[in-house]
Amino acid sequence: MFRGRARRYRSSGVSAEIISDTALPLIEAAASQLGLPASLQIQQELTATGYFEDGLVAQWQRIHELLWERMKDLPDPYAAIQLWTQHPEAKVRFFAPALWALWGEEKPEAAFQGLLPLADDEDFRVLEAVQAFGVRPFSHWMGPSILAELRDWFQHPSPRVRRSAISSVRPRGFWVKHLDWATENPAYLAPVLEFYRHEEDRFPANAVANCFNDISRRQPLFAIGVLQRWMEQGGPQVEHIARKGLRSMLKDGDAQAMALFGFGQVDVQMEATLKQGYCVEPNTNLHFDLVLHNPNEACEVELVYELETTGRNTNRPRRKKYQGGRFLVPHGAMEHRVRERIFDRKAAPLLDGAAAAKFYLNGNLHAQLDFEIRRASSETKGGF
């Protein structure tokens, strides 16, 4: 049961279609209106080949391929895809972007013209299909040269089109494979990103921030450098883009990212104690008491803490960071409490051995507490 559920959710973030809520009858009706061969056998054919056992993205890919197989031999496939693009039902239009990509593999400029109305669609699902299945394939086939083809999209009056454009070339993306050329050398995206420094609409601004967050995972200095300059120069959505774009670095307590938002090094002493003592069992809540001493004026800090436990390789401990929140440290002493659960996972049970909790303020280590994980002798191996 667990494995079946995992397959159904794989790579999609939402559940795959089941027979009772499938959109296949709508697809059949739309295909019939276009006169596609065997239109009313689409669901039967897909079901026979295991459609309802697939994950959601795999189901969509099956529909893309099946529709194109029926369309490509029509006297005028272009006209058929145009009609599909204009269908009043968003669940049907959702499949149009992939059809444009399959039709236009050798003629991207014409395909982008067909995709443009969908990139301005009012339905969010259709917009996601444009970036993932319409333009994204060209981003892989064409490499950096696609940026010139999308120039008008990056500067389009519609915020939905601008959002679709930048989402189509972000290094990692959603429902899609990573773009190697953008991941390895995000400098290709630099001229494109500059179009968005003066972005006023939050919708494309969020997409730009997601692009920066992708970049920061492999090229953090590039992301910080561009966003620092943007913040110095100003712009309607710049601070929002920077905060959202560096969210992974901020979550990890990166000192450079913290400093960009005014969280510099602070002269605060910290003492950490563990309520349970210095030997704990897996699958318990750890209660840390922190005492902070601030000899100066009150200052705002961002707390990040890291738990380090023994790994199977003694030279490679397991580490995981957590957000501890942002708060004001007054002059003098204050107490702060942190609670975190330390637990086994089925694939990776905790191992007995040395452990440590490290506490960072504004990206700088301020306290470390060493303790030990020791499983009670009555517990079974693996903790389950």
C-alpha positions as CSV (number, residue, x, y, z in Angstrom):
1,M,0.0,0.0,0.0
2,F,2.8,2.4,0.9
3,R,4.7,1.8,-2.3
4,G,1.5,2.2,-4.4
5,R,0.8,5.5,-2.8
6,A,4.4,6.7,-3.3
7,R,4.1,5.9,-7.0
8,R,0.8,7.9,-7.3
9,Y,2.4,11.0,-5.8
10,R,5.8,10.8,-7.4
11,S,7.1,13.9,-9.0
12,S,3.8,15.7,-8.9
13,G,3.1,17.1,-5.5
14,V,-0.6,16.1,-6.0
15,S,-2.4,12.8,-6.3
16,A,-2.6,11.0,-9.7
17,E,-5.9,10.6,-11.4
18,I,-8.3,7.8,-10.4
19,I,-11.2,6.5,-12.4
20,S,-13.8,8.4,-10.4
21,D,-12.2,11.9,-11.0
22,T,-10.4,11.5,-14.3
23,A,-10.5,14.2,-17.0
24,L,-10.3,11.5,-19.8
25,P,-14.0,11.9,-20.7
26,L,-13.4,15.6,-21.4
27,I,-10.3,14.7,-23.5
28,E,-12.4,12.2,-25.5
29,A,-15.1,14.8,-26.1
30,A,-12.6,17.4,-27.3
31,A,-10.8,14.9,-29.5
32,S,-14.1,13.8,-31.0
33,Q,-15.0,17.4,-31.8
34,L,-11.7,17.6,-33.8
35,G,-12.4,14.4,-35.6
36,L,-9.4,12.6,-34.2
37,P,-9.3,8.8,-34.9
38,A,-10.7,6.5,-32.2
39,S,-11.5,9.5,-30.0
40,L,-14.0,7.7,-27.9
41,Q,-11.6,4.8,-27.1
42,I,-8.9,7.0,-25.5
43,Q,-9.8,6.1,-21.9
44,Q,-10.2,2.4,-22.7
45,E,-6.8,2.4,-24.5
46,L,-5.0,4.2,-21.7
47,T,-6.6,2.1,-19.0
48,A,-5.6,-1.1,-20.7
49,T,-1.9,0.0,-20.7
50,G,-1.8,0.8,-17.0
51,Y,-2.7,4.5,-17.0
52,F,-4.3,4.5,-13.5
53,E,-1.2,2.8,-12.0
54,D,1.1,5.7,-13.1
55,G,2.0,8.8,-11.2
56,L,0.4,12.1,-12.3
57,V,3.2,13.4,-14.5
58,A,3.5,10.1,-16.3
59,Q,-0.3,10.1,-16.9
60,W,0.0,13.6,-18.5
61,Q,2.9,12.4,-20.7
62,R,0.8,9.5,-21.9
63,I,-2.0,11.8,-22.9
64,H,0.4,14.1,-24.7
65,E,1.9,11.3,-26.7
66,L,-1.5,9.7,-27.5
67,L,-3.0,13.0,-28.7
68,W,-0.1,13.8,-30.8
69,E,-0.1,10.3,-32.4
70,R,-3.7,11.0,-33.5
71,M,-3.1,14.6,-34.6
72,K,0.1,14.4,-36.5
73,D,-1.4,12.6,-39.5
74,L,-4.3,15.0,-39.8
75,P,-4.4,17.2,-43.0
76,D,-3.7,20.3,-40.8
77,P,-2.3,19.5,-37.4
78,Y,-1.6,23.2,-36.8
79,A,-5.2,24.0,-37.1
80,A,-6.2,21.2,-34.8
81,I,-3.8,22.4,-32.0
82,Q,-5.1,25.9,-32.4
83,L,-8.6,24.7,-31.8
84,W,-7.4,22.7,-28.8
85,T,-5.8,25.8,-27.5
86,Q,-9.1,27.7,-27.7
87,H,-11.2,25.1,-25.9
88,P,-13.3,26.6,-23.1
89,E,-12.4,24.0,-20.6
90,A,-9.1,24.6,-18.8
91,K,-8.6,20.9,-18.1
92,V,-8.5,20.4,-21.9
93,R,-6.3,23.5,-22.6
94,F,-3.9,22.1,-20.1
95,F,-2.7,19.6,-22.7
96,A,-2.2,22.1,-25.5
97,P,1.3,23.4,-24.5
98,A,2.8,19.9,-25.0
99,L,1.1,19.6,-28.4
100,W,2.7,22.8,-29.5
101,A,6.1,21.6,-28.3
102,L,5.7,18.3,-30.2
103,W,4.5,20.0,-33.4
104,G,7.1,22.7,-33.3
105,E,10.3,20.9,-32.5
106,E,11.8,22.0,-35.8
107,K,10.1,25.4,-35.8
108,P,10.3,26.9,-32.4
109,E,9.3,30.5,-33.4
110,A,6.0,29.3,-34.8
111,A,5.5,27.1,-31.7
112,F,6.1,30.1,-29.4
113,Q,3.4,32.1,-31.3
114,G,1.0,29.2,-30.7
115,L,2.0,29.1,-27.0
116,L,1.7,32.8,-26.3
117,P,-2.1,32.9,-25.7
118,L,-1.7,30.0,-23.3
119,A,1.1,31.8,-21.5
120,D,-1.5,34.5,-20.8
121,D,-4.2,32.1,-19.7
122,E,-6.2,33.0,-16.6
123,D,-6.1,29.4,-15.3
124,F,-3.0,28.7,-13.2
125,R,-2.9,25.0,-14.3
126,V,-2.6,26.1,-17.9
127,L,0.3,28.5,-17.0
128,E,2.1,25.6,-15.3
129,A,1.7,23.4,-18.4
130,V,3.1,26.2,-20.6
131,Q,6.4,26.4,-18.6
132,A,6.7,22.7,-17.9
133,F,5.5,21.0,-21.1
134,G,5.3,23.8,-23.7
135,V,8.5,26.0,-23.4
136,R,10.7,23.8,-21.2
137,P,11.4,21.2,-23.9
138,F,12.8,23.9,-26.1
139,S,14.9,25.1,-23.2
140,H,16.6,21.7,-23.2
141,W,16.8,21.3,-27.0
142,M,18.0,24.8,-27.8
143,G,20.2,25.6,-24.8
144,P,20.9,29.3,-24.1
145,S,19.8,30.3,-27.5
146,I,16.2,30.1,-26.3
147,L,16.7,33.3,-24.4
148,A,16.8,35.3,-27.5
149,E,13.6,33.6,-28.8
150,L,11.8,34.5,-25.5
151,R,13.0,38.1,-25.4
152,D,9.6,39.6,-26.1
153,W,8.0,37.3,-23.5
154,F,10.4,38.6,-20.8
155,Q,9.3,42.1,-21.5
156,H,5.6,41.3,-22.3
157,P,2.9,43.7,-20.9
158,S,1.1,40.7,-19.3
159,P,2.5,39.6,-15.9
160,R,1.4,36.0,-16.7
161,V,3.5,35.9,-19.8
162,R,6.5,37.3,-18.0
163,R,6.0,34.7,-15.3
164,S,5.7,31.9,-17.8
165,A,8.9,33.0,-19.5
166,I,11.2,33.1,-16.5
167,S,9.7,29.9,-15.1
168,S,10.5,28.1,-18.4
169,V,14.2,28.8,-18.0
170,R,14.8,28.5,-14.3
171,P,17.6,26.0,-13.6
172,R,15.6,23.5,-11.6
173,G,11.9,24.1,-12.1
174,F,8.8,22.2,-11.2
175,W,7.6,18.9,-12.8
176,V,10.7,19.1,-15.0
177,K,14.3,18.0,-15.3
178,H,17.1,20.4,-14.4
179,L,18.5,22.6,-17.1
180,D,22.2,21.7,-17.2
181,W,23.3,24.9,-19.0
182,A,21.5,27.2,-16.6
183,T,22.6,25.1,-13.5
184,E,26.2,25.0,-14.5
185,N,26.5,28.6,-15.7
186,P,23.7,30.9,-14.5
187,A,25.5,33.9,-16.0
188,Y,23.6,33.0,-19.2
189,L,20.5,34.1,-17.3
190,A,22.0,37.4,-16.1
191,P,20.7,39.6,-19.0
192,V,17.2,38.0,-18.7
193,L,17.0,38.6,-14.9
194,E,17.8,42.3,-15.4
195,F,14.4,42.7,-17.2
196,Y,12.8,41.9,-13.8
197,R,14.7,44.3,-11.5
198,H,11.9,46.8,-12.0
199,E,9.1,44.2,-11.9
200,E,6.0,45.6,-10.2
201,D,3.7,42.5,-10.2
202,R,4.1,40.0,-7.4
203,F,3.2,37.0,-9.7
204,P,6.3,37.2,-12.0
205,A,8.4,38.5,-9.0
206,N,7.8,35.2,-7.2
207,A,8.9,33.3,-10.3
208,V,12.1,35.4,-10.5
209,A,12.8,34.7,-6.8
210,N,12.4,30.9,-7.4
211,C,14.9,31.2,-10.2
212,F,17.4,32.9,-7.8
213,N,16.8,30.2,-5.2
214,D,17.6,27.6,-7.8
215,I,20.8,29.4,-8.7
216,S,21.8,29.8,-5.0
217,R,21.9,26.1,-4.5
218,R,24.9,25.7,-6.9
219,Q,26.2,29.2,-7.4
220,P,25.5,31.1,-4.2
221,L,28.0,33.9,-4.8
222,F,26.3,34.7,-8.1
223,A,22.9,34.9,-6.6
224,I,24.0,37.1,-3.7
225,G,26.1,39.4,-5.9
226,V,23.2,40.1,-8.3
227,L,20.6,40.6,-5.5
228,Q,22.9,42.8,-3.4
229,R,23.3,45.1,-6.4
230,W,19.6,45.1,-7.0
231,M,18.9,46.0,-3.4
232,E,21.4,48.9,-3.6
233,Q,19.8,50.1,-6.8
234,G,16.2,49.6,-5.6
235,G,13.0,48.4,-7.3
236,P,9.3,47.8,-6.4
237,Q,9.7,44.1,-5.7
238,V,13.5,43.8,-5.1
239,E,13.5,43.1,-1.4
240,H,10.7,40.5,-1.8
241,I,12.6,38.9,-4.6
242,A,15.8,38.9,-2.6
243,R,14.3,37.4,0.6
244,K,12.4,34.7,-1.3
245,G,15.3,34.1,-3.7
246,L,17.8,33.5,-0.9
247,R,15.4,31.6,1.3
248,S,17.4,28.3,1.2
249,M,20.6,30.2,2.2
250,L,18.7,32.1,4.9
251,K,17.3,28.8,6.2
252,D,20.8,27.4,6.4
253,G,22.0,30.5,8.3
254,D,24.4,31.6,5.6
255,A,26.3,34.6,7.0
256,Q,26.5,36.4,3.7
257,A,22.8,36.1,3.0
258,M,22.1,37.2,6.6
259,A,24.3,40.2,6.2
260,L,22.5,41.3,3.1
261,F,19.4,41.9,5.2
262,G,21.2,43.6,8.1
263,F,21.8,40.6,10.2
264,G,25.5,41.1,10.8
265,Q,27.8,39.7,13.5
266,V,26.5,40.4,17.0
267,D,28.5,40.5,20.3
268,V,26.2,38.1,22.1
269,Q,27.4,35.3,24.3
270,M,25.3,32.1,24.4
271,E,25.2,29.1,26.8
272,A,23.2,26.0,25.8
273,T,22.0,23.2,28.1
274,L,20.0,20.1,27.3
275,K,17.1,19.4,29.8
276,Q,17.4,15.6,29.4
277,G,21.1,15.6,30.3
278,Y,23.9,14.5,28.0
279,C,22.6,11.0,27.0
280,V,19.3,10.7,25.1
281,E,17.3,8.0,23.3
282,P,16.1,8.3,19.7
283,N,12.5,9.3,19.1
284,T,12.3,11.8,22.0
285,N,11.9,15.5,22.2
286,L,15.0,17.4,22.9
287,H,14.6,20.5,25.1
288,F,17.4,23.0,24.8
289,D,17.6,26.0,27.2
290,L,19.6,28.9,25.8
291,V,20.9,31.8,27.8
292,L,22.0,34.8,25.9
293,H,24.1,37.6,27.3
294,N,24.1,40.9,25.3
295,P,26.5,43.6,26.7
296,N,25.4,46.1,24.1
297,E,22.2,47.7,22.9
298,A,19.3,45.5,21.9
299,C,19.8,43.7,18.6
300,E,17.7,41.6,16.3
301,V,19.0,38.1,15.5
302,E,18.1,35.2,13.3
303,L,18.5,31.8,15.1
304,V,19.4,28.7,13.1
305,Y,20.4,25.5,14.8
306,E,21.9,22.3,13.5
307,L,21.7,18.8,14.8
308,E,24.6,16.5,14.1
309,T,24.4,12.8,14.6
310,T,26.6,9.8,14.0
311,G,26.5,8.4,10.4
312,R,27.4,5.0,9.0
313,N,30.6,6.5,7.8
314,T,32.5,7.8,10.9
315,N,33.9,10.7,8.8
316,R,30.6,11.8,7.6
317,P,28.1,12.6,10.4
318,R,24.5,13.4,9.5
319,R,23.6,17.1,9.7
320,K,20.3,18.9,9.5
321,K,19.6,22.6,10.0
322,Y,16.4,24.1,11.4
323,Q,15.0,27.6,11.6
324,G,14.8,28.9,15.1
325,G,13.1,32.2,14.3
326,R,13.9,35.9,14.5
327,F,13.8,37.8,17.8
328,L,15.1,40.8,19.7
329,V,17.9,40.2,22.2
330,P,17.7,43.0,24.8
331,H,20.7,44.4,26.7
332,G,21.6,42.1,29.5
333,A,20.5,38.4,29.8
334,M,17.6,36.6,28.3
335,E,16.4,33.0,28.1
336,H,15.2,31.2,25.0
337,R,14.0,27.7,24.6
338,V,14.3,25.4,21.6
339,R,12.5,22.0,21.2
340,E,13.3,19.6,18.4
341,R,12.3,15.9,17.9
342,I,15.1,13.5,17.2
343,F,13.7,10.4,15.5
344,D,14.4,7.3,13.5
345,R,13.4,7.1,9.8
346,K,12.6,3.8,8.2
347,A,15.3,4.3,5.6
348,A,17.8,5.8,8.1
349,P,17.4,4.9,11.8
350,L,19.5,6.9,14.2
351,L,22.8,5.3,15.2
352,D,24.2,5.2,18.7
353,G,27.1,7.6,19.2
354,A,28.3,11.2,19.5
355,A,25.9,14.0,18.6
356,A,26.0,17.8,18.8
357,A,23.7,20.8,18.6
358,K,25.1,23.9,17.1
359,F,23.4,27.3,17.5
360,Y,24.0,30.1,15.0
361,L,23.0,33.8,15.3
362,N,23.0,35.7,12.0
363,G,24.9,32.9,10.4
364,N,27.7,32.7,13.0
365,L,28.3,29.9,15.4
366,H,27.6,31.1,19.0
367,A,27.2,27.9,21.0
368,Q,27.8,24.1,20.6
369,L,26.5,21.4,22.9
370,D,27.8,17.9,22.7
371,F,25.7,15.0,23.8
372,E,25.3,11.3,23.1
373,I,22.5,9.2,21.5
374,R,22.2,5.8,23.2
375,R,19.4,3.4,22.4
376,A,17.8,1.6,25.4
377,S,18.8,-2.1,25.5
378,S,15.1,-3.1,25.3
379,E,14.6,-1.4,22.0
380,T,14.9,-3.5,18.8
381,K,17.5,-2.6,16.4
382,G,16.3,0.2,14.1
383,G,13.9,1.6,16.6
384,F,10.7,0.2,15.2
